[in-house]
Amino acid sequence: MVSVADSENRLPELRPCVNVKDAQYDGVVVVTDSVSKLVGDLECLKQPLQEYAKVDDSYEKNVVILSTDVIPSKRLIFAPTGPLNRDYDDVRRFADAAEKGIKRALQAGCKKPLFVRPIDKSFEKAGFVATLGALHALYVPLEIREGRPALCPKAEVMGLWCDDIDRVTKGIVVDNALESGRIVTRDIGGSDPERMAAPRVQSYVEDAFKGTCIKISVTSDPSTLAKEYPLLEAVNRAANKVDRHKGRVIFLEYEGEGDIQQTLFLVGKGITYDTGGADIKAGGVMAGMHRDKCGAASVAGFFKILADLKPKGLKVVGAMCMVRNSVGSECYVADEIITSRAGVRIRVGNTDAEGRMVMADVLCHMKEKALSAVNPQLFTIATLTGHAIRAYGPDYSIIMDNGPARKLKTAQNMQAAGHEWGDPFEVSTIRRDDFNFHRGKSEYEDVLQCNNSPSSATPRGHQTPSAFLIMASGLEKHGIDSDKPLPYSHLDIAGSSGPFPGVPTGAPIIAMAANFVLPRM
């Protein structure tokens, strides 16, 4: 078995480079919107690209590879960003081009590419975002690292061309930390339902944070789960009969140096596989449901960034709610009434709405901790609804605030950070309709967990679950009308977590780090 640490040591080393003709590199990948920006040390690259442009009108639209004597490797890969100045262009143009360029370099046989992004003032964080795009192309899935180690790393070294070694050397520290966080997120979120069954997620997390400042504790005893997190344990009932699938809550804690100025509480949905439960996912829609753990995976990934960058004055408590939504003789069913940790009577409406169930009681637990914390903010992060994808498409995280969080402009701040760093957010609003939707429909229950239609066919299908989480956790008593208001935001990453088939994106941890970690560096 290859350990997490061993796998990380086989990642490509990032090296600053001030000479585009450095002979240690076996290919040069250029990412820009215009050849005219190749000046100074990069001037030599202009002529071969301008000559190529004479025979290919599409060279500014597609990745091309040229053989040229102006660089020792003779391999020049040009990955155009396309225009950068239109209303709808954003910094992701750099990430997209960088990923395509590095993939083409790998196809050409490069093992030591030099990545070149000419100085460009269009977007302040373009350098970071482009590098992260290149690194995304170099990710090797965990199962491949373990099962076919000869196939990794994809590249041994990646040079980063620069005109200021000190600035880029400092930037590489951030690049490495952010990418390490994304690797943890991808490893957990993207691995299959057996490789990342709940007990093996625990082992992975313990290995990933061994010897770091991150504290880990785990609750896995079924009787304890039933007492502390009854909604979660209801989902866990069927899987609990199979040792390798038994659920658990993995708690992570980071406390930075100095006086704590802000405390974050993160609850991540970690459904290791979602069959739908008794409301089975029929008709071929179950495939891909191993990705239903990307919310919890992002919590672990964010803690990896914290462990590497060690921001001061910040405390973060995270919970990974790792459960398999299995079907069988012990599975929970619609019509059951279960009392939550907060004392709220919940009627189950649909067993395929398990994500909100596994998070609600843990959110309640975090709420209890937040009442005595310094400047607390609570978050749930989940691949929660198909409606999120229908509403905003496959590439965007969605954030929605309760009243106290709205006063802090949490959603707007996250959206701004995501826009700057290429990890975009859309902002939705929690409204009275969402609470009314979940009010109990009879005297038997306080709250209805869900209707029996898919979220994608339900009006406000991605907003209503946030109201449920507020109601089921008792956060409804801590709104703007309370003497103890608690800011809470729900993040639905069903769209942004990544394609299947394909590699998870690592969203939303870059935006989270940009918002909460990097300003403290």
QUIVEN-V43972 format. One record per residue. N is the residue number from 1. RES is the residue in one small letter. OMEGA is omega as a letter, one per 30 degrees, with the letter a starting at -180 (* if undefined). BURIAL is 1 if it has 9 or more other ideal C-beta (glycine too) atoms within 8 Angstrom, else 0. Layout:
N/RES/OMEGA/BURIAL
N/RES/OMEGA/BURIAL
This chain:
1/m/l/0
2/v/a/0
3/s/l/0
4/v/a/1
5/a/l/0
6/d/a/0
7/s/a/1
8/e/a/1
9/n/l/0
10/r/l/0
11/l/l/1
12/p/l/1
13/e/l/0
14/l/a/1
15/r/l/0
16/p/a/1
17/c/a/1
18/v/a/0
19/n/a/0
20/v/l/1
21/k/l/0
22/d/a/1
23/a/a/0
24/q/a/0
25/y/a/1
26/d/l/1
27/g/l/1
28/v/l/1
29/v/a/1
30/v/l/1
31/v/l/1
32/t/l/1
33/d/a/1
34/s/l/0
35/v/a/1
36/s/a/0
37/k/l/1
38/l/a/1
39/v/l/0
40/g/a/0
41/d/a/1
42/l/a/1
43/e/a/0
44/c/a/1
45/l/a/1
46/k/a/1
47/q/l/0
48/p/l/1
49/l/l/1
50/q/l/1
51/e/l/0
52/y/a/1
53/a/a/1
54/k/a/0
55/v/a/0
56/d/a/0
57/d/a/0
58/s/a/0
59/y/l/1
60/e/a/0
61/k/a/0
62/n/l/0
63/v/l/1
64/v/l/1
65/i/a/1
66/l/l/1
67/s/a/0
68/t/l/0
69/d/a/0
70/v/l/1
71/i/a/1
72/p/a/0
73/s/a/1
74/k/l/0
75/r/l/1
76/l/l/1
77/i/l/1
78/f/a/1
79/a/a/1
80/p/l/1
81/t/a/1
82/g/a/1
83/p/a/0
84/l/a/1
85/n/l/0
86/r/a/0
87/d/a/0
88/y/l/0
89/d/l/1
90/d/a/1
91/v/l/1
92/r/l/1
93/r/a/1
94/f/l/1
95/a/a/1
96/d/a/1
97/a/a/1
98/a/l/1
99/e/l/1
100/k/a/1
101/g/l/1
102/i/l/1
103/k/l/1
104/r/l/1
105/a/l/1
106/l/l/1
107/q/l/0
108/a/l/1
109/g/a/0
110/c/l/1
111/k/l/0
112/k/a/1
113/p/l/1
114/l/a/1
115/f/a/1
116/v/l/1
117/r/a/1
118/p/l/1
119/i/a/0
120/d/a/1
121/k/a/0
122/s/a/0
123/f/a/1
124/e/a/0
125/k/a/1
126/a/a/1
127/g/l/1
128/f/a/1
129/v/l/1
130/a/l/1
131/t/l/1
132/l/l/1
133/g/l/1
134/a/a/1
135/l/l/1
136/h/l/1
137/a/a/1
138/l/l/1
139/y/l/1
140/v/a/1
141/p/a/1
142/l/a/1
143/e/l/1
144/i/l/1
145/r/a/1
146/e/a/1
147/g/a/0
148/r/a/0
149/p/l/0
150/a/a/0
151/l/a/0
152/c/f/1
153/p/l/1
154/k/l/1
155/a/a/1
156/e/a/0
157/v/l/1
158/m/l/1
159/g/l/1
160/l/l/1
161/w/a/1
162/c/l/1
163/d/a/0
164/d/a/0
165/i/a/0
166/d/a/0
167/r/a/0
168/v/l/1
169/t/l/1
170/k/l/0
171/g/a/1
172/i/l/1
173/v/l/1
174/v/l/1
175/d/a/1
176/n/a/1
177/a/a/1
178/l/a/1
179/e/l/1
180/s/l/1
181/g/l/1
182/r/l/1
183/i/l/1
184/v/l/1
185/t/a/1
186/r/a/1
187/d/a/1
188/i/a/1
189/g/a/1
190/g/a/1
191/s/a/1
192/d/a/0
193/p/l/1
194/e/l/0
195/r/l/1
196/m/l/1
197/a/a/1
198/a/l/1
199/p/a/1
200/r/l/1
201/v/l/1
202/q/a/1
203/s/l/0
204/y/a/1
205/v/l/1
206/e/l/1
207/d/a/1
208/a/a/1
209/f/l/1
210/k/l/0
211/g/l/0
212/t/l/0
213/c/a/0
214/i/l/1
215/k/a/0
216/i/l/1
217/s/a/0
218/v/l/1
219/t/a/1
220/s/a/1
221/d/a/0
222/p/a/1
223/s/l/0
224/t/l/1
225/l/a/1
226/a/a/1
227/k/a/0
228/e/a/1
229/y/a/1
230/p/l/1
231/l/l/1
232/l/a/1
233/e/l/1
234/a/l/1
235/v/a/1
236/n/a/1
237/r/a/1
238/a/a/1
239/a/a/1
240/n/l/1
241/k/l/0
242/v/a/0
243/d/a/0
244/r/a/0
245/h/a/1
246/k/a/1
247/g/l/1
248/r/l/1
249/v/a/1
250/i/a/1
251/f/l/1
252/l/l/1
253/e/l/1
254/y/l/1
255/e/a/0
256/g/l/1
257/e/l/0
258/g/l/0
259/d/l/0
260/i/a/1
261/q/a/0
262/q/l/1
263/t/l/1
264/l/l/1
265/f/a/1
266/l/l/1
267/v/a/1
268/g/l/1
269/k/a/1
270/g/l/1
271/i/a/1
272/t/l/1
273/y/a/1
274/d/l/1
275/t/a/1
276/g/a/1
277/g/a/1
278/a/l/1
279/d/a/1
280/i/l/1
281/k/a/1
282/a/l/0
283/g/l/0
284/g/a/0
285/v/a/0
286/m/a/1
287/a/a/0
288/g/a/0
289/m/l/1
290/h/l/1
291/r/a/1
292/d/l/1
293/k/a/1
294/c/l/1
295/g/l/1
296/a/l/1
297/a/a/1
298/s/l/1
299/v/l/1
300/a/l/1
301/g/l/1
302/f/l/1
303/f/l/1
304/k/l/1
305/i/l/1
306/l/a/1
307/a/a/1
308/d/a/1
309/l/l/1
310/k/l/1
311/p/a/1
312/k/l/0
313/g/a/1
314/l/l/1
315/k/a/1
316/v/l/1
317/v/a/1
318/g/l/1
319/a/l/1
320/m/a/1
321/c/a/1
322/m/a/1
323/v/l/1
324/r/l/1
325/n/a/1
326/s/l/1
327/v/a/1
328/g/a/0
329/s/a/0
330/e/a/0
331/c/l/1
332/y/a/1
333/v/l/1
334/a/a/1
335/d/l/0
336/e/l/1
337/i/a/1
338/i/l/1
339/t/a/0
340/s/l/1
341/r/a/1
342/a/l/1
343/g/a/0
344/v/l/1
345/r/a/1
346/i/l/1
347/r/l/1
348/v/l/1
349/g/a/1
350/n/a/1
351/t/l/1
352/d/l/1
353/a/a/1
354/e/a/1
355/g/l/1
356/r/l/1
357/m/a/1
358/v/a/1
359/m/a/1
360/a/a/1
361/d/l/1
362/v/l/1
363/l/l/1
364/c/l/1
365/h/l/1
366/m/l/1
367/k/l/1
368/e/l/0
369/k/a/1
370/a/a/1
371/l/l/1
372/s/a/0
373/a/l/1
374/v/l/0
375/n/a/0
376/p/l/1
377/q/a/1
378/l/l/1
379/f/l/1
380/t/a/1
381/i/a/1
382/a/l/1
383/t/a/1
384/l/a/1
385/t/l/1
386/g/l/1
387/h/l/1
388/a/l/1
389/i/l/1
390/r/a/0
391/a/a/1
392/y/l/0
393/g/a/0
394/p/a/0
395/d/a/0
396/y/l/1
397/s/l/1
398/i/l/1
399/i/l/1
400/m/a/1
401/d/l/1
402/n/a/1
403/g/l/1
404/p/l/1
405/a/l/1
406/r/l/1
407/k/l/0
408/l/a/1
409/k/a/0
410/t/a/1
411/a/a/1
412/q/l/0
413/n/l/1
414/m/l/1
415/q/l/1
416/a/l/0
417/a/l/1
418/g/l/1
419/h/a/1
420/e/a/1
421/w/l/1
422/g/l/1
423/d/a/1
424/p/l/1
425/f/l/1
426/e/a/1
427/v/l/1
428/s/a/1
429/t/l/0
430/i/a/1
431/r/a/0
432/r/l/0
433/d/a/0
434/d/l/1
435/f/l/1
436/n/a/0
437/f/a/1
438/h/l/1
439/r/l/0
440/g/a/1
441/k/l/0
442/s/a/0
443/e/a/0
444/y/a/0
445/e/l/1
446/d/a/0
447/v/l/1
448/l/a/1
449/q/a/1
450/c/l/1
451/n/a/0
452/n/l/0
453/s/l/0
454/p/l/0
455/s/a/1
456/s/l/1
457/a/a/0
458/t/l/1
459/p/a/0
460/r/a/1
461/g/l/1
462/h/l/1
463/q/a/1
464/t/a/1
465/p/l/1
466/s/l/1
467/a/l/1
468/f/a/1
469/l/l/1
470/i/a/1
471/m/a/1
472/a/a/1
473/s/a/1
474/g/l/1
475/l/l/1
476/e/l/0
477/k/a/0
478/h/l/1
479/g/a/1
480/i/l/0
481/d/a/0
482/s/l/1
483/d/l/0
484/k/a/0
485/p/l/1
486/l/l/1
487/p/a/1
488/y/l/1
489/s/l/1
490/h/l/1
491/l/l/1
492/d/a/1
493/i/a/1
494/a/a/1
495/g/a/1
496/s/a/1
497/s/l/1
498/g/a/1
499/p/l/0
500/f/f/0
501/p/a/0
502/g/a/0
503/v/l/1
504/p/a/1
505/t/a/1
506/g/l/1
507/a/g/1
508/p/a/1
509/i/l/1
510/i/l/1
511/a/l/1
512/m/l/1
513/a/l/1
514/a/a/1
515/n/a/1
516/f/a/1
517/v/a/1
518/l/l/1
519/p/a/0
520/r/a/1
521/m/*/0
